[in-house]
Amino acid sequence: MNTRTKSFTPVAALLALLLSLVSGCAGAVPDSSKAISRGAINRGAIVPAENVRVAEYLNYYEQRFPEPTDQPLGLDVRLGNAQVPPHGGEVWMQIGLQAQRPADGQRTPLNLALVLDKSGSMGDTGKMTYLKQSLDVFLHSLRPDDIVSIVAYSDDAVVLRPTEAVGDGRWISKTIQRLEPEGWTNLHAGLMLGFQEVERHFDIRRNNRVLLLTDGRANRGETNPTRIAADALAYNEQGIYLSTIGMGVDLDDQLLSTLAHQGHGAYHFIDSYDEMDKVFRTEAEGLVEKVARDITITLESAGGELVSITGYEGQPPSRGAQVKLFDMGAGDSQVLLARFRVSSIRTPKPLAAVRLTYTDVFGQRQREISAHPLIRPGGDTAFDNLQDIEVLRNVTIADSAAALRSIDGLFEQGRYAEAWGLARQMEERLRHVAALTGDEQMVQDADLFRRYQVTLAEALGGEPEPTTYQTLPSDGRQPQRWGVAGTPTLPEVEIK
């Protein structure tokens, strides 16, 4: 397949990403799967199915859930269509979580180890230059009472500067400017040394965290991803957390994702200026507190059987399921999509009980919110279970991620025409929903699937005749946070 050189990170954008990562703040919810997929398509490559994590892919997108006012997290439950034919049908449920945005100037002092990849590949396409300039600006924005250590690794790992107070930051700038790319990638040694530096100065009153930056995969020292993750987990369980940034094509995506997830941190993949700009504009709220951890959504079926839910591995039990979600920082949002099968309905009834439980990090206590969305009997004709534009939007996004996984499987089996057709169908669906929502990101996604068709057509020796896929228009009766607003007929939700 054709491969092209990946574009890389401008300084200001990398700075913005670093600001969003260190304290588990806005942008703490991992969203790298989307950027990795986009990078592969733009290079003319096939997106590996294992790199497409549907729940993580969905978290990349802007949501417009109302911000909570009385506690750190808010729960927003919305149905695709609350009016179900008497003989039954499938009902989509969207479960949105929104974290409060940060108050100005509030954050816990840091105990931070920067673990920096200085292997030979960091000299490619100016990556080391970008890294130096961005870290220099970033670290000068830290508070004088933050404590920082700097670890670098290539063939082995070394503490360039042991932990000390930031002060005026000049010592940090001088240390980073001396970095030069060389050697191989002993990621494990660098990571362990970073954890050890934070451990030596562990303070419950500080945010104890490691930030790992790499453009490759471990090829010196301990290279087994399972062992690396297990060794990192031992420190995570002591309260030393980890965020990761991937900056190149040849990196271990699964390992970086696992490290960040178990380390209660973020994992971002950088493939372009636009990706950095997106982080800067929408996620860099400054250094603020993580607001919630140990987040769980519990679904208990009432008026229907649970068929599927994003973020749940495998087929969920029909009576309900529990889903553990990513920790959330100030301003973060997450969304789950659940699908229920309703056999019949004669009177209004709850579709399911939805319970959100989490630990309030600032208040150090457990919190709980419940909702019971209602369904009602409706007409038999032309039942559209995605009448709500917002739910339609998120289901389409999730389906586009699932399509990428399917295309990889079809391509591996030599079923190139089917793979091309699926990409074509997804492009048309995305353009249709983009027109309803006015969402520019979905237009870009449609363009991306169009570009994917070019890659897939190379395997066919040319593009086949396109097939037209019919899409159902929305009648716009429900009030929408996306697209044109209509008459209020939202599902009733009981909040406790």
One Martini backbone bead per residue (centre of mass of N, CA, C, O) as a GRO file, in nm:
protein
  496
    1MET     BB    1   0.101   0.033   0.012
    2ASN     BB    2   0.063   0.354   0.048
    3THR     BB    3   0.301   0.592   0.176
    4ARG     BB    4   0.325   0.873   0.398
    5THR     BB    5   0.425   1.147   0.542
    6LYS     BB    6   0.391   1.258   0.851
    7SER     BB    7   0.272   1.502   1.010
    8PHE     BB    8   0.357   1.755   1.251
    9THR     BB    9   0.431   1.937   1.541
   10PRO     BB   10   0.356   2.222   1.673
   11VAL     BB   11   0.444   2.400   1.940
   12ALA     BB   12   0.178   2.524   2.052
   13ALA     BB   13   0.016   2.257   2.048
   14LEU     BB   14   0.188   2.087   2.240
   15LEU     BB   15   0.151   2.271   2.476
   16ALA     BB   16  -0.154   2.234   2.504
   17LEU     BB   17  -0.147   1.932   2.562
   18LEU     BB   18   0.022   1.939   2.819
   19LEU     BB   19  -0.177   2.109   2.984
   20SER     BB   20  -0.408   1.880   2.967
   21LEU     BB   21  -0.249   1.627   3.110
   22VAL     BB   22  -0.101   1.646   3.392
   23SER     BB   23  -0.383   1.676   3.584
   24GLY     BB   24  -0.629   1.541   3.458
   25CYS     BB   25  -0.784   1.723   3.278
   26ALA     BB   26  -0.872   1.849   3.024
   27GLY     BB   27  -0.840   1.557   2.832
   28ALA     BB   28  -0.841   1.283   3.012
   29VAL     BB   29  -0.996   1.156   2.793
   30PRO     BB   30  -0.944   0.930   2.574
   31ASP     BB   31  -0.877   0.994   2.186
   32SER     BB   32  -0.663   0.846   1.986
   33SER     BB   33  -0.815   0.664   1.779
   34LYS     BB   34  -0.890   0.883   1.575
   35ALA     BB   35  -0.604   0.991   1.498
   36ILE     BB   36  -0.488   0.721   1.402
   37SER     BB   37  -0.689   0.673   1.174
   38ARG     BB   38  -0.638   0.932   1.016
   39GLY     BB   39  -0.336   0.890   0.967
   40ALA     BB   40  -0.361   0.630   0.798
   41ILE     BB   41  -0.538   0.743   0.569
   42ASN     BB   42  -0.343   0.981   0.489
   43ARG     BB   43  -0.113   0.752   0.410
   44GLY     BB   44  -0.262   0.505   0.259
   45ALA     BB   45  -0.377   0.318   0.480
   46ILE     BB   46  -0.478   0.063   0.686
   47VAL     BB   47  -0.687   0.028   0.949
   48PRO     BB   48  -0.646  -0.119   1.233
   49ALA     BB   49  -0.872  -0.267   1.433
   50GLU     BB   50  -0.707  -0.246   1.711
   51ASN     BB   51  -0.708   0.089   1.686
   52VAL     BB   52  -1.032   0.067   1.721
   53ARG     BB   53  -1.195   0.236   1.982
   54VAL     BB   54  -1.510   0.320   2.007
   55ALA     BB   55  -1.534   0.481   2.272
   56GLU     BB   56  -1.282   0.658   2.217
   57TYR     BB   57  -1.372   0.773   1.947
   58LEU     BB   58  -1.627   0.922   2.061
   59ASN     BB   59  -1.460   1.115   2.264
   60TYR     BB   60  -1.348   1.320   2.045
   61TYR     BB   61  -1.617   1.461   2.045
   62GLU     BB   62  -1.834   1.697   2.060
   63GLN     BB   63  -2.037   1.810   2.327
   64ARG     BB   64  -2.379   1.938   2.469
   65PHE     BB   65  -2.386   1.918   2.766
   66PRO     BB   66  -2.489   2.006   3.055
   67GLU     BB   67  -2.373   2.184   3.316
   68PRO     BB   68  -2.306   2.142   3.626
   69THR     BB   69  -2.384   2.301   3.962
   70ASP     BB   70  -2.386   2.079   4.233
   71GLN     BB   71  -2.163   1.894   4.085
   72PRO     BB   72  -1.909   1.752   3.905
   73LEU     BB   73  -2.137   1.565   3.776
   74GLY     BB   74  -2.340   1.498   3.490
   75LEU     BB   75  -2.663   1.366   3.379
   76ASP     BB   76  -2.755   1.266   3.033
   77VAL     BB   77  -3.068   1.155   2.906
   78ARG     BB   78  -3.139   1.004   2.576
   79LEU     BB   79  -3.364   0.943   2.312
   80GLY     BB   80  -3.428   0.857   1.989
   81ASN     BB   81  -3.729   0.732   2.067
   82ALA     BB   82  -4.016   0.731   2.283
   83GLN     BB   83  -4.200   0.627   2.045
   84VAL     BB   84  -4.356   0.312   2.044
   85PRO     BB   85  -4.477   0.061   1.907
   86PRO     BB   86  -4.695  -0.170   2.031
   87HIS     BB   87  -4.509  -0.416   1.906
   88GLY     BB   88  -4.242  -0.267   1.900
   89GLY     BB   89  -3.876  -0.216   1.938
   90GLU     BB   90  -3.596  -0.017   1.892
   91VAL     BB   91  -3.393   0.157   2.145
   92TRP     BB   92  -3.216   0.446   2.196
   93MET     BB   93  -2.948   0.534   2.430
   94GLN     BB   94  -2.818   0.831   2.576
   95ILE     BB   95  -2.516   0.877   2.779
   96GLY     BB   96  -2.426   1.169   2.952
   97LEU     BB   97  -2.116   1.327   3.056
   98GLN     BB   98  -2.046   1.615   3.275
   99ALA     BB   99  -1.802   1.839   3.364
  100GLN     BB  100  -1.687   2.070   3.537
  101ARG     BB  101  -1.543   2.360   3.526
  102PRO     BB  102  -1.290   2.548   3.610
  103ALA     BB  103  -1.154   2.731   3.844
  104ASP     BB  104  -0.971   2.990   3.889
  105GLY     BB  105  -0.653   2.884   4.009
  106GLN     BB  106  -0.723   2.573   4.054
  107ARG     BB  107  -0.471   2.365   4.212
  108THR     BB  108  -0.251   2.121   4.264
  109PRO     BB  109   0.044   2.054   4.337
  110LEU     BB  110   0.329   1.925   4.183
  111ASN     BB  111   0.461   1.582   4.113
  112LEU     BB  112   0.687   1.571   3.841
  113ALA     BB  113   0.766   1.346   3.567
  114LEU     BB  114   0.974   1.366   3.290
  115VAL     BB  115   0.955   1.134   3.011
  116LEU     BB  116   1.206   1.123   2.756
  117ASP     BB  117   1.251   1.069   2.424
  118LYS     BB  118   1.605   1.019   2.274
  119SER     BB  119   1.600   0.873   2.031
  120GLY     BB  120   1.689   0.869   1.703
  121SER     BB  121   1.390   0.923   1.587
  122MET     BB  122   1.368   1.220   1.715
  123GLY     BB  123   1.523   1.348   1.454
  124ASP     BB  124   1.275   1.338   1.297
  125THR     BB  125   1.097   1.596   1.162
  126GLY     BB  126   1.167   1.783   1.424
  127LYS     BB  127   1.081   1.662   1.708
  128MET     BB  128   1.293   1.770   1.911
  129THR     BB  129   1.245   2.068   1.864
  130TYR     BB  130   0.951   2.074   1.948
  131LEU     BB  131   0.991   1.959   2.231
  132LYS     BB  132   1.172   2.177   2.350
  133GLN     BB  133   0.998   2.431   2.304
  134SER     BB  134   0.740   2.334   2.446
  135LEU     BB  135   0.860   2.263   2.726
  136ASP     BB  136   0.972   2.536   2.790
  137VAL     BB  137   0.700   2.683   2.801
  138PHE     BB  138   0.546   2.496   2.989
  139LEU     BB  139   0.741   2.507   3.242
  140HIS     BB  140   0.711   2.823   3.277
  141SER     BB  141   0.396   2.781   3.375
  142LEU     BB  142   0.472   2.696   3.634
  143ARG     BB  143   0.498   2.675   3.960
  144PRO     BB  144   0.731   2.733   4.199
  145ASP     BB  145   0.608   2.484   4.395
  146ASP     BB  146   0.667   2.292   4.199
  147ILE     BB  147   0.778   1.957   4.128
  148VAL     BB  148   1.064   1.845   3.922
  149SER     BB  149   1.158   1.593   3.686
  150ILE     BB  150   1.422   1.458   3.457
  151VAL     BB  151   1.385   1.206   3.206
  152ALA     BB  152   1.595   1.002   2.997
  153TYR     BB  153   1.578   0.789   2.690
  154SER     BB  154   1.734   0.497   2.530
  155ASP     BB  155   1.933   0.258   2.595
  156ASP     BB  156   1.890   0.421   2.854
  157ALA     BB  157   1.855   0.571   3.177
  158VAL     BB  158   1.828   0.920   3.303
  159VAL     BB  159   1.882   1.167   3.543
  160LEU     BB  160   1.906   1.493   3.470
  161ARG     BB  161   1.694   1.588   3.706
  162PRO     BB  162   1.615   1.610   4.003
  163THR     BB  163   1.404   1.687   4.236
  164GLU     BB  164   1.257   2.021   4.216
  165ALA     BB  165   1.189   2.329   4.226
  166VAL     BB  166   1.105   2.547   3.985
  167GLY     BB  167   1.086   2.842   4.026
  168ASP     BB  168   1.209   3.010   3.741
  169GLY     BB  169   1.293   2.758   3.525
  170ARG     BB  170   1.588   2.762   3.404
  171TRP     BB  171   1.688   2.469   3.457
  172ILE     BB  172   1.490   2.336   3.264
  173SER     BB  173   1.571   2.464   2.998
  174LYS     BB  174   1.869   2.371   2.998
  175THR     BB  175   1.816   2.065   3.005
  176ILE     BB  176   1.646   2.035   2.742
  177GLN     BB  177   1.854   2.165   2.537
  178ARG     BB  178   2.059   1.903   2.570
  179LEU     BB  179   1.903   1.732   2.393
  180GLU     BB  180   1.984   1.425   2.203
  181PRO     BB  181   1.954   1.212   1.951
  182GLU     BB  182   1.983   0.852   2.043
  183GLY     BB  183   1.947   0.540   1.980
  184TRP     BB  184   1.727   0.360   2.150
  185THR     BB  185   1.426   0.203   2.328
  186ASN     BB  186   1.403   0.230   2.687
  187LEU     BB  187   1.109   0.262   2.823
  188HIS     BB  188   1.112   0.111   3.093
  189ALA     BB  189   1.348   0.259   3.228
  190GLY     BB  190   1.225   0.543   3.215
  191LEU     BB  191   0.960   0.488   3.365
  192MET     BB  192   1.077   0.380   3.634
  193LEU     BB  193   1.246   0.633   3.699
  194GLY     BB  194   1.006   0.825   3.717
  195PHE     BB  195   0.855   0.684   3.946
  196GLN     BB  196   1.087   0.700   4.154
  197GLU     BB  197   1.097   1.007   4.175
  198VAL     BB  198   0.807   1.045   4.278
  199GLU     BB  199   0.825   0.853   4.524
  200ARG     BB  200   1.042   1.012   4.691
  201HIS     BB  201   0.810   1.272   4.685
  202PHE     BB  202   0.563   1.181   4.809
  203ASP     BB  203   0.237   1.362   4.823
  204ILE     BB  204  -0.091   1.390   4.914
  205ARG     BB  205  -0.093   1.715   4.840
  206ARG     BB  206  -0.022   1.605   4.558
  207ASN     BB  207   0.029   1.562   4.213
  208ASN     BB  208   0.123   1.241   4.123
  209ARG     BB  209   0.324   1.239   3.816
  210VAL     BB  210   0.357   1.100   3.486
  211LEU     BB  211   0.522   1.197   3.170
  212LEU     BB  212   0.501   1.035   2.855
  213LEU     BB  213   0.730   1.054   2.571
  214THR     BB  214   0.679   0.909   2.235
  215ASP     BB  215   0.777   0.750   1.894
  216GLY     BB  216   0.770   0.441   1.993
  217ARG     BB  217   0.915   0.127   2.078
  218ALA     BB  218   1.026  -0.120   2.259
  219ASN     BB  219   1.400  -0.230   2.205
  220ARG     BB  220   1.499  -0.221   2.510
  221GLY     BB  221   1.515  -0.429   2.742
  222GLU     BB  222   1.206  -0.420   2.837
  223THR     BB  223   0.953  -0.537   2.580
  224ASN     BB  224   0.712  -0.638   2.735
  225PRO     BB  225   0.402  -0.506   2.762
  226THR     BB  226   0.292  -0.661   3.008
  227ARG     BB  227   0.529  -0.595   3.200
  228ILE     BB  228   0.524  -0.291   3.180
  229ALA     BB  229   0.231  -0.257   3.284
  230ALA     BB  230   0.271  -0.401   3.558
  231ASP     BB  231   0.492  -0.212   3.670
  232ALA     BB  232   0.316   0.045   3.654
  233LEU     BB  233   0.074  -0.046   3.833
  234ALA     BB  234   0.221  -0.049   4.105
  235TYR     BB  235   0.230   0.267   4.111
  236ASN     BB  236  -0.066   0.338   4.065
  237GLU     BB  237  -0.159   0.196   4.341
  238GLN     BB  238   0.006   0.438   4.502
  239GLY     BB  239  -0.073   0.724   4.338
  240ILE     BB  240   0.083   0.709   4.055
  241TYR     BB  241   0.042   0.871   3.762
  242LEU     BB  242  -0.043   0.847   3.394
  243SER     BB  243   0.069   0.998   3.092
  244THR     BB  244   0.038   0.993   2.723
  245ILE     BB  245   0.251   1.047   2.422
  246GLY     BB  246   0.211   1.013   2.077
  247MET     BB  247   0.444   1.093   1.778
  248GLY     BB  248   0.425   0.831   1.585
  249VAL     BB  249   0.396   0.558   1.380
  250ASP     BB  250   0.607   0.359   1.549
  251LEU     BB  251   0.392   0.259   1.784
  252ASP     BB  252   0.248   0.143   2.095
  253ASP     BB  253  -0.075   0.176   2.128
  254GLN     BB  254  -0.166  -0.033   2.340
  255LEU     BB  255   0.032   0.046   2.562
  256LEU     BB  256  -0.039   0.349   2.594
  257SER     BB  257  -0.334   0.297   2.662
  258THR     BB  258  -0.293   0.118   2.911
  259LEU     BB  259  -0.120   0.309   3.081
  260ALA     BB  260  -0.331   0.541   3.098
  261HIS     BB  261  -0.575   0.390   3.208
  262GLN     BB  262  -0.439   0.267   3.469
  263GLY     BB  263  -0.312   0.575   3.531
  264HIS     BB  264  -0.535   0.799   3.523
  265GLY     BB  265  -0.504   0.903   3.218
  266ALA     BB  266  -0.386   1.020   2.919
  267TYR     BB  267  -0.425   0.959   2.551
  268HIS     BB  268  -0.234   1.092   2.284
  269PHE     BB  269  -0.237   1.150   1.929
  270ILE     BB  270  -0.006   1.284   1.687
  271ASP     BB  271  -0.077   1.399   1.330
  272SER     BB  272  -0.137   1.722   1.354
  273TYR     BB  273  -0.225   2.044   1.370
  274ASP     BB  274  -0.531   2.005   1.407
  275GLU     BB  275  -0.510   1.835   1.662
  276MET     BB  276  -0.376   2.050   1.834
  277ASP     BB  277  -0.592   2.268   1.795
  278LYS     BB  278  -0.819   2.111   1.925
  279VAL     BB  279  -0.694   2.094   2.205
  280PHE     BB  280  -0.654   2.396   2.252
  281ARG     BB  281  -0.957   2.494   2.217
  282THR     BB  282  -1.123   2.246   2.394
  283GLU     BB  283  -0.904   2.128   2.643
  284ALA     BB  284  -0.726   2.376   2.746
  285GLU     BB  285  -0.780   2.481   3.086
  286GLY     BB  286  -0.546   2.405   3.242
  287LEU     BB  287  -0.430   2.363   3.566
  288VAL     BB  288  -0.634   2.115   3.702
  289GLU     BB  289  -0.859   1.921   3.841
  290LYS     BB  290  -0.961   1.630   3.903
  291VAL     BB  291  -1.310   1.528   3.957
  292ALA     BB  292  -1.323   1.208   3.862
  293ARG     BB  293  -1.360   0.867   3.976
  294ASP     BB  294  -1.481   0.563   3.957
  295ILE     BB  295  -1.664   0.530   3.697
  296THR     BB  296  -2.017   0.425   3.683
  297ILE     BB  297  -2.247   0.247   3.475
  298THR     BB  298  -2.584   0.144   3.544
  299LEU     BB  299  -2.792  -0.102   3.383
  300GLU     BB  300  -3.154  -0.155   3.414
  301SER     BB  301  -3.390  -0.327   3.298
  302ALA     BB  302  -3.750  -0.279   3.213
  303GLY     BB  303  -3.893  -0.224   2.905
  304GLY     BB  304  -3.623  -0.380   2.814
  305GLU     BB  305  -3.364  -0.524   2.624
  306LEU     BB  306  -3.033  -0.555   2.621
  307VAL     BB  307  -2.806  -0.542   2.337
  308SER     BB  308  -2.615  -0.275   2.359
  309ILE     BB  309  -2.280  -0.123   2.450
  310THR     BB  310  -2.064   0.107   2.484
  311GLY     BB  311  -1.779  -0.022   2.661
  312TYR     BB  312  -1.875  -0.323   2.625
  313GLU     BB  313  -1.766  -0.639   2.642
  314GLY     BB  314  -1.960  -0.775   2.442
  315GLN     BB  315  -2.245  -0.933   2.541
  316PRO     BB  316  -2.490  -0.821   2.716
  317PRO     BB  317  -2.703  -0.853   2.944
  318SER     BB  318  -3.043  -0.812   2.916
  319ARG     BB  319  -3.081  -0.688   3.222
  320GLY     BB  320  -2.774  -0.573   3.221
  321ALA     BB  321  -2.502  -0.330   3.309
  322GLN     BB  322  -2.156  -0.254   3.365
  323VAL     BB  323  -1.961   0.058   3.327
  324LYS     BB  324  -1.635   0.155   3.300
  325LEU     BB  325  -1.482   0.466   3.317
  326PHE     BB  326  -1.318   0.735   3.270
  327ASP     BB  327  -1.162   0.965   3.393
  328MET     BB  328  -1.233   1.313   3.500
  329GLY     BB  329  -1.207   1.637   3.402
  330ALA     BB  330  -1.235   1.949   3.355
  331GLY     BB  331  -1.483   1.959   3.093
  332ASP     BB  332  -1.551   1.684   3.046
  333SER     BB  333  -1.668   1.416   2.825
  334GLN     BB  334  -1.914   1.147   2.794
  335VAL     BB  335  -2.033   0.856   2.593
  336LEU     BB  336  -2.318   0.642   2.570
  337LEU     BB  337  -2.457   0.353   2.388
  338ALA     BB  338  -2.784   0.212   2.397
  339ARG     BB  339  -2.964  -0.096   2.317
  340PHE     BB  340  -3.313  -0.177   2.289
  341ARG     BB  341  -3.570  -0.431   2.331
  342VAL     BB  342  -3.914  -0.401   2.253
  343SER     BB  343  -4.195  -0.599   2.248
  344SER     BB  344  -4.412  -0.415   2.411
  345ILE     BB  345  -4.675  -0.143   2.428
  346ARG     BB  346  -4.945   0.041   2.620
  347THR     BB  347  -4.783   0.204   2.836
  348PRO     BB  348  -4.612   0.397   3.013
  349LYS     BB  349  -4.250   0.337   3.065
  350PRO     BB  350  -3.964   0.233   3.171
  351LEU     BB  351  -3.675   0.132   3.015
  352ALA     BB  352  -3.458   0.223   3.245
  353ALA     BB  353  -3.199   0.213   3.479
  354VAL     BB  354  -2.981   0.488   3.566
  355ARG     BB  355  -2.646   0.471   3.717
  356LEU     BB  356  -2.431   0.704   3.874
  357THR     BB  357  -2.094   0.647   3.986
  358TYR     BB  358  -1.857   0.831   4.204
  359THR     BB  359  -1.557   1.006   4.277
  360ASP     BB  360  -1.499   1.285   4.459
  361VAL     BB  361  -1.199   1.426   4.467
  362PHE     BB  362  -1.236   1.681   4.641
  363GLY     BB  363  -1.452   1.548   4.858
  364GLN     BB  364  -1.399   1.245   4.917
  365ARG     BB  365  -1.668   1.105   4.774
  366GLN     BB  366  -1.956   0.951   4.710
  367ARG     BB  367  -2.164   0.943   4.414
  368GLU     BB  368  -2.519   0.979   4.294
  369ILE     BB  369  -2.713   0.914   3.989
  370SER     BB  370  -3.052   0.906   3.858
  371ALA     BB  371  -3.244   0.747   3.584
  372HIS     BB  372  -3.592   0.726   3.408
  373PRO     BB  373  -3.669   0.665   3.108
  374LEU     BB  374  -3.944   0.711   2.893
  375ILE     BB  375  -4.193   0.521   2.729
  376ARG     BB  376  -4.427   0.519   2.445
  377PRO     BB  377  -4.696   0.483   2.269
  378GLY     BB  378  -4.720   0.465   1.912
  379GLY     BB  379  -4.695   0.461   1.598
  380ASP     BB  380  -4.651   0.233   1.320
  381THR     BB  381  -4.541   0.434   1.122
  382ALA     BB  382  -4.230   0.496   1.047
  383PHE     BB  383  -4.019   0.399   1.253
  384ASP     BB  384  -3.775   0.612   1.421
  385ASN     BB  385  -3.500   0.543   1.637
  386LEU     BB  386  -3.348   0.831   1.509
  387GLN     BB  387  -3.494   1.117   1.550
  388ASP     BB  388  -3.276   1.219   1.716
  389ILE     BB  389  -3.006   1.403   1.627
  390GLU     BB  390  -2.797   1.348   1.850
  391VAL     BB  391  -2.816   1.040   1.847
  392LEU     BB  392  -2.759   1.004   1.550
  393ARG     BB  393  -2.476   1.121   1.555
  394ASN     BB  394  -2.343   0.915   1.759
  395VAL     BB  395  -2.414   0.658   1.606
  396THR     BB  396  -2.259   0.732   1.348
  397ILE     BB  397  -1.983   0.748   1.477
  398ALA     BB  398  -1.976   0.458   1.583
  399ASP     BB  399  -2.019   0.329   1.300
  400SER     BB  400  -1.756   0.438   1.175
  401ALA     BB  401  -1.572   0.274   1.358
  402ALA     BB  402  -1.687  -0.005   1.285
  403ALA     BB  403  -1.618   0.020   0.982
  404LEU     BB  404  -1.311   0.019   1.013
  405ARG     BB  405  -1.298  -0.267   1.124
  406SER     BB  406  -1.438  -0.409   0.883
  407ILE     BB  407  -1.246  -0.323   0.655
  408ASP     BB  408  -1.003  -0.476   0.754
  409GLY     BB  409  -1.128  -0.759   0.729
  410LEU     BB  410  -1.198  -0.747   0.425
  411PHE     BB  411  -0.912  -0.692   0.323
  412GLU     BB  412  -0.778  -0.952   0.437
  413GLN     BB  413  -0.992  -1.129   0.247
  414GLY     BB  414  -1.015  -0.973  -0.043
  415ARG     BB  415  -1.284  -0.772  -0.008
  416TYR     BB  416  -1.270  -0.488  -0.170
  417ALA     BB  417  -1.555  -0.405  -0.264
  418GLU     BB  418  -1.685  -0.411   0.019
  419ALA     BB  419  -1.499  -0.206   0.147
  420TRP     BB  420  -1.565   0.025  -0.045
  421GLY     BB  421  -1.876   0.028   0.005
  422LEU     BB  422  -1.859   0.098   0.307
  423ALA     BB  423  -1.715   0.368   0.271
  424ARG     BB  424  -1.935   0.494   0.096
  425GLN     BB  425  -2.170   0.469   0.294
  426MET     BB  426  -2.037   0.636   0.522
  427GLU     BB  427  -2.012   0.898   0.369
  428GLU     BB  428  -2.318   0.945   0.323
  429ARG     BB  429  -2.406   0.944   0.617
  430LEU     BB  430  -2.227   1.179   0.713
  431ARG     BB  431  -2.347   1.394   0.522
  432HIS     BB  432  -2.635   1.379   0.621
  433VAL     BB  433  -2.579   1.448   0.925
  434ALA     BB  434  -2.427   1.711   0.875
  435ALA     BB  435  -2.677   1.860   0.758
  436LEU     BB  436  -2.847   1.838   1.025
  437THR     BB  437  -2.617   1.957   1.240
  438GLY     BB  438  -2.364   2.137   1.141
  439ASP     BB  439  -2.105   1.943   1.144
  440GLU     BB  440  -1.781   1.976   1.046
  441GLN     BB  441  -1.652   1.709   1.138
  442MET     BB  442  -1.835   1.527   0.954
  443VAL     BB  443  -1.729   1.635   0.691
  444GLN     BB  444  -1.437   1.543   0.738
  445ASP     BB  445  -1.513   1.242   0.764
  446ALA     BB  446  -1.625   1.210   0.481
  447ASP     BB  447  -1.360   1.284   0.340
  448LEU     BB  448  -1.202   1.049   0.462
  449PHE     BB  449  -1.373   0.823   0.328
  450ARG     BB  450  -1.305   0.915   0.045
  451ARG     BB  451  -1.000   0.864   0.070
  452TYR     BB  452  -1.029   0.561   0.134
  453GLN     BB  453  -1.141   0.477  -0.143
  454VAL     BB  454  -0.880   0.524  -0.297
  455THR     BB  455  -0.717   0.306  -0.156
  456LEU     BB  456  -0.916   0.068  -0.216
  457ALA     BB  457  -0.912   0.101  -0.533
  458GLU     BB  458  -0.621   0.002  -0.580
  459ALA     BB  459  -0.699  -0.302  -0.529
  460LEU     BB  460  -0.915  -0.292  -0.785
  461GLY     BB  461  -0.822  -0.087  -1.025
  462GLY     BB  462  -1.076   0.079  -0.935
  463GLU     BB  463  -1.380   0.222  -0.933
  464PRO     BB  464  -1.681   0.143  -0.870
  465GLU     BB  465  -2.002   0.155  -0.881
  466PRO     BB  466  -2.211   0.339  -0.718
  467THR     BB  467  -2.417   0.328  -0.432
  468THR     BB  468  -2.733   0.411  -0.322
  469TYR     BB  469  -2.818   0.536   0.002
  470GLN     BB  470  -3.083   0.547   0.197
  471THR     BB  471  -3.219   0.817   0.391
  472LEU     BB  472  -3.371   0.936   0.676
  473PRO     BB  473  -3.551   1.186   0.769
  474SER     BB  474  -3.597   1.439   0.991
  475ASP     BB  475  -3.869   1.607   1.161
  476GLY     BB  476  -3.777   1.806   1.407
  477ARG     BB  477  -3.959   1.793   1.685
  478GLN     BB  478  -3.716   1.802   1.861
  479PRO     BB  479  -3.510   1.933   2.070
  480GLN     BB  480  -3.186   2.070   1.977
  481ARG     BB  481  -2.823   2.087   1.997
  482TRP     BB  482  -2.852   2.005   1.696
  483GLY     BB  483  -2.944   2.209   1.477
  484VAL     BB  484  -3.282   2.237   1.450
  485ALA     BB  485  -3.528   2.347   1.632
  486GLY     BB  486  -3.822   2.239   1.815
  487THR     BB  487  -4.060   2.072   1.963
  488PRO     BB  488  -4.119   1.981   2.285
  489THR     BB  489  -4.055   1.598   2.323
  490LEU     BB  490  -3.908   1.483   2.554
  491PRO     BB  491  -3.805   1.262   2.754
  492GLU     BB  492  -3.867   1.152   3.057
  493VAL     BB  493  -3.671   1.242   3.357
  494GLU     BB  494  -3.567   1.097   3.656
  495ILE     BB  495  -3.417   1.268   3.927
  496LYS     BB  496  -3.197   1.174   4.225
   0.00000   0.00000   0.00000
